[in-house]
Amino acid sequence: MRADVQQVADNTYLVHGSNTNWVILTEGDAVTLIDTGYPGDRAGLLASLAEVGSAPEAVAAVLITHAHTDHLGNAEYLRTTYGTPIYLHEAEVPHARRDFLQQVSVGTVLRNGWRPGVLPWAIHAIRSGGTAHVPVTSPEAFPSTGPLDLPGRPVPVHTPGHTDGHCAFHLPDAGAVVAGDALVCGHPTSRVKGPQLLPDMFHHERTRAVASLAVFEGLKGDVLLPGHGPLHRGPVREAALQARERAV
């Protein structure tokens, strides 16, 4: 799998994996990696680091928006192979350890198999390792509040609903927001294009997911980097409002 690396601002890259995106923030040779794709995206993940002039051993930290397998898939590999710290919101740390799992079940997917795009997506997810057991042995909560002392100076922003500890990352210097799965711009199981919530079956608590759109409405930025779908340019506030209208 070859990942598609797109520079969206100075030192800021959105990478489209097989069905999931991750983000690379650079500072010299060092990088911050936000999310890690499916287990099956590993070759593309490593190639994307090389494409921006870095390497896995230069990753200062991995930040995880939420501990679903398509975002967490290579975190433990980086931790055990290169000693990379893995940071999440404190509510998401036990989820990353797999003390529990807030992820759509196989049964729910099968019950929704009649919906357009669901079965092809499910087959791809299984082939990419979406049902693999990929806990992070020693995940850590963010070491501080406010901007993290990492390349890109990302600011964690709690946006619960998709999972209890889901976090977006505000990038004030780049005028961008990394939205994870709290605000996406497309998905193989959605017939809608542009800013939106994921289909209901993917959210642990849909009501909270809708409520978290208000958090995005308060973030300044003109570039939205979603966990799924293409880059969106335009005020993040307006993207969140559009997603809210579609969620009604």
C-alpha positions in Angstrom: 0.0 0.0 0.0 1.4 3.4 -1.0 0.3 6.3 1.1 -0.6 9.7 -0.5 1.4 12.5 1.3 -0.1 15.9 0.9 1.6 19.0 2.3 -1.2 21.3 3.6 0.8 24.0 5.4 4.4 24.6 6.5 5.8 21.5 8.2 2.3 19.9 8.1 1.3 16.9 6.1 -1.9 15.0 5.7 -1.4 11.3 4.7 -4.1 9.3 3.1 -3.7 5.6 4.0 -5.8 2.8 2.7 -9.0 4.1 4.3 -7.7 6.2 7.2 -5.6 9.3 7.4 -2.7 10.2 9.6 -0.8 13.5 10.1 2.9 14.3 10.2 4.2 17.5 11.8 7.9 18.2 11.1 10.6 20.2 12.8 13.9 19.6 11.2 14.3 15.8 11.1 12.1 15.3 14.1 8.3 14.7 13.7 5.1 14.3 15.6 2.9 11.6 14.2 -0.8 11.8 14.8 -2.5 8.4 14.4 -0.9 5.4 12.7 -3.5 3.8 10.4 -4.5 0.1 10.2 -1.9 -2.6 11.0 -1.9 -3.2 7.3 -0.8 0.4 6.6 2.6 -0.1 8.2 4.6 0.0 5.0 2.8 3.1 3.8 3.3 4.7 7.2 7.0 4.2 7.1 7.2 5.3 3.5 5.3 8.5 4.4 7.9 9.4 7.1 10.7 8.9 4.5 8.8 11.1 2.0 8.9 14.1 4.4 12.6 13.6 5.1 12.3 11.7 8.4 12.4 8.2 9.8 10.6 6.2 12.4 13.4 6.6 14.9 13.0 10.4 14.6 9.4 10.4 15.7 9.4 12.4 19.0 5.9 11.0 20.0 2.8 9.5 18.6 -0.4 11.2 19.4 -3.6 9.1 19.1 -7.0 10.8 18.4 -8.7 7.7 19.6 -7.9 4.0 20.1 -9.8 2.4 17.2 -7.7 -0.1 15.4 -7.6 1.9 12.2 -5.9 4.7 14.0 -4.0 2.8 16.7 -2.8 0.0 14.4 1.0 0.6 14.4 1.4 2.5 17.7 2.7 -0.5 19.6 5.1 -1.4 16.8 6.6 2.1 17.0 6.8 1.9 20.8 8.4 -1.5 21.0 10.8 -1.0 18.0 11.9 2.6 18.5 10.9 3.5 22.1 8.4 6.1 20.8 6.0 7.4 23.5 2.3 7.0 22.8 0.1 9.8 24.1 -3.7 10.0 24.4 -6.4 11.7 26.5 -6.5 10.3 30.0 -9.9 8.8 29.3 -8.6 7.0 26.2 -5.5 5.4 27.9 -7.4 2.3 29.2 -9.0 2.0 25.8 -5.6 1.9 24.1 -4.6 -0.8 26.6 -7.7 -2.7 25.6 -9.1 -2.7 29.1 -12.4 -2.2 27.2 -13.3 -1.7 23.6 -15.5 1.1 22.3 -15.5 0.0 18.7 -18.3 -1.1 16.3 -18.8 -4.8 16.7 -18.9 -7.4 13.9 -22.5 -8.1 14.8 -23.5 -4.4 14.3 -21.6 -4.3 11.0 -23.4 -7.4 9.8 -26.8 -6.0 10.8 -25.9 -2.9 8.7 -24.6 -4.9 5.8 -27.5 -3.9 3.6 -26.4 -0.3 3.7 -24.5 1.0 0.6 -20.7 0.6 1.0 -20.8 -1.3 4.3 -19.8 -4.8 3.1 -16.9 -3.6 0.8 -15.7 -1.4 3.7 -15.9 -4.4 6.1 -13.9 -6.6 3.8 -11.2 -4.0 3.4 -11.1 -3.4 7.2 -10.6 -7.1 7.9 -7.9 -7.5 5.2 -6.1 -4.4 6.7 -6.2 -5.9 10.2 -9.2 -4.0 11.5 -10.2 -6.9 13.8 -6.7 -7.5 15.1 -5.9 -7.2 18.8 -3.4 -4.3 18.9 -3.2 -3.0 22.4 -0.6 -0.4 23.5 1.2 -1.9 26.5 2.2 1.4 28.1 0.1 4.3 26.7 0.5 7.6 28.5 -1.8 10.5 29.1 -0.8 13.9 27.6 2.1 15.2 29.7 0.7 18.7 30.0 -2.2 20.9 29.2 -2.1 23.5 26.4 0.4 23.2 23.5 2.6 20.1 23.7 6.4 20.5 23.6 6.6 18.5 20.3 7.1 19.4 16.6 4.1 21.4 15.5 3.1 22.4 19.1 -0.3 20.5 18.8 -2.9 21.4 21.4 -5.1 18.5 22.5 -8.8 19.3 22.4 -11.2 16.8 24.1 -14.1 15.9 21.7 -15.9 12.9 23.2 -18.6 10.9 21.7 -17.0 8.8 19.0 -15.1 7.4 22.0 -15.0 8.7 25.6 -11.5 10.0 25.2 -11.5 11.2 21.6 -9.2 14.2 21.0 -8.8 16.6 18.2 -5.5 18.6 17.8 -5.5 22.3 17.2 -2.5 23.5 15.2 -2.6 27.3 15.7 0.7 28.0 13.9 -0.6 26.1 10.8 -4.1 27.5 11.0 -5.4 23.9 11.0 -7.3 21.3 13.1 -6.7 17.6 13.1 -10.2 16.3 13.7 -9.8 12.5 13.9 -13.2 10.8 13.7 -15.1 13.5 15.5 -15.5 15.5 12.2 -14.7 13.7 8.9 -15.0 14.6 5.2 -16.1 11.3 3.8 -16.1 7.5 4.4 -16.7 4.4 2.3 -20.0 3.8 4.1 -21.3 7.4 3.6 -22.9 8.7 0.5 -22.3 12.3 1.6 -19.3 14.4 0.6 -17.8 17.1 2.7 -17.8 17.8 6.5 -20.0 15.3 8.4 -20.2 12.9 11.3 -19.5 9.3 10.6 -22.6 7.0 10.3 -24.3 6.4 13.6 -23.0 2.8 14.1 -19.4 4.0 14.5 -20.1 6.3 17.5 -19.9 5.1 21.1 -22.3 7.9 22.1 -23.8 9.7 19.1 -25.4 12.5 21.3 -22.0 13.4 22.7 -20.5 13.2 19.2 -23.0 15.8 18.0 -22.4 18.0 21.0 -18.6 17.9 20.4 -19.2 19.7 17.1 -19.6 22.8 19.2 -16.0 22.5 20.3 -14.9 22.7 16.7 -17.0 25.7 16.2 -14.8 27.5 18.7 -11.5 26.6 17.1 -9.7 29.0 14.7 -8.4 27.6 11.5 -9.0 27.3 7.8 -7.7 23.8 7.2 -9.5 20.7 8.5 -7.5 17.5 8.5 -10.0 14.7 9.0 -9.5 11.1 10.0 -11.4 10.0 6.9 -11.9 11.7 3.6 -10.1 14.5 1.8 -8.6 17.7 3.2 -11.2 20.5 3.7 -10.2 24.1 3.2 -12.4 26.8 4.7 -13.2 28.0 8.3 -13.3 25.0 10.6 -16.3 26.6 12.4 -18.3 26.5 9.2 -17.3 22.9 8.6 -18.6 22.0 12.0 -21.9 23.8 11.4 -22.3 22.0 8.1 -21.8 18.6 9.9 -24.3 19.6 12.6 -26.9 20.4 10.0 -26.4 17.1 8.4 -26.6 15.3 11.7 -30.1 16.6 12.5 
